[in-house]
Amino acid sequence: MRLAAAGCVAAAAEAAILVEHAPDGPTLERWVRRREAGEPLAWITGVVAFAGRPLAVDAGVYVPRPQTEELAARAAALLPPAGVAIDLCTGAGAVAAHLRAARPGALVVGIDLDPVAARCARGNGVPAIVGDLAAPVRHGVGVDVVTAVAPYVPTSALRTLPADVQRYEPRVALDGGPDGLAVVGRVVDAAAWMLRPGGWLLLEVGGDQDAGLVPRLDGAGFVGVERWRDDDGDLRGIAARRAPISADP
Ligand SMILES: C[S@@+](CC[C@H](N)C(=O)[O-])C[C@H]1O[C@@H](n2cnc3c(N)ncnc32)[C@H](O)[C@@H]1O
């Protein structure tokens, strides 16, 4: 099988997706060649499944990962039916689109530095703004939930990512600086500024990044830190709550 020979780990599943989406034989042949060259499958077909729904992914935009579905599900459970959510670093809008589907009465907005990503998110029905984290947001909006799958790979670990990811996916989507927390730390401050008291921040992180992040959350006034892990026990995310206003006199 050609995809297996080209080094695709899930060759049979990928072949089935290419066959399912290709409109004709010549297109399928072109697509197989692109995949053999390492181009992300979702850029070739233009779509990826996220949380059980198809999501359009334009070439050049980070491909949403299955591991992010847990963050999206947790965020949806925390978002009031008519609440407000901001998805920082929205990319193709995977998390925001999930929130909109789960809470049709809520206001959900995505923000991304990359205009190509913001356009892609809009194509997925997400009102998306181009900007640096919370820069486009007015003070005092009283947001209920802030989500962010910000770049969190330490710069020194970028070379350990699969070759295709290194070659094709945008570095601005991956590179989290020396400890991986350069953007994530700024997200904490931005979320503290946007969230209403009692509102929730949900972040995707990995490795032992919670050790560096928890003090930062404490310092920014967050409480009730929760971590979640995958089936292998690896850290996948952190949620924390902006301290509620005390009812005590
Ligand atoms: C790892 S991708 C995640 C995309 C999406 N949330 C997802 O899960 O599929 C990170 C995204 O953050 C964006 N980004 C990086 N730095 C940013 C910043 N300072 N402000 C806003 N977006 C940023 C990148 O353009 C990229 O789309």
The ligand as a Gaussian input file, in Angstrom:
#p B3LYP/6-31G(d) Opt

LIG

0 1
 C       -2.347000      24.960000      18.207000
 S       -3.276000      25.998000      17.127000
 C       -4.911000      25.660000      17.776000
 C       -6.043000      26.029000      16.853000
 C       -7.423000      25.604000      17.349000
 N       -7.748000      26.182000      18.632000
 C       -7.529000      24.105000      17.408000
 O       -7.539000      23.540000      18.501000
 O       -7.592000      23.479000      16.334000
 C       -2.850000      27.609000      17.757000
 C       -3.464000      28.789000      17.020000
 O       -3.076000      29.965000      17.759000
 C       -2.855000      31.028000      16.861000
 N       -2.039000      32.014000      17.579000
 C       -0.725000      31.940000      17.897000
 N       -0.350000      33.022000      18.611000
 C       -1.460000      33.796000      18.761000
 C       -1.722000      35.042000      19.413000
 N       -0.773000      35.718000      20.059000
 N       -2.975000      35.550000      19.353000
 C       -3.968000      34.875000      18.702000
 N       -3.783000      33.692000      18.061000
 C       -2.547000      33.152000      18.098000
 C       -2.228000      30.351000      15.653000
 O       -2.376000      31.143000      14.495000
 C       -3.013000      29.025000      15.590000
 O       -4.128000      29.138000      14.747000

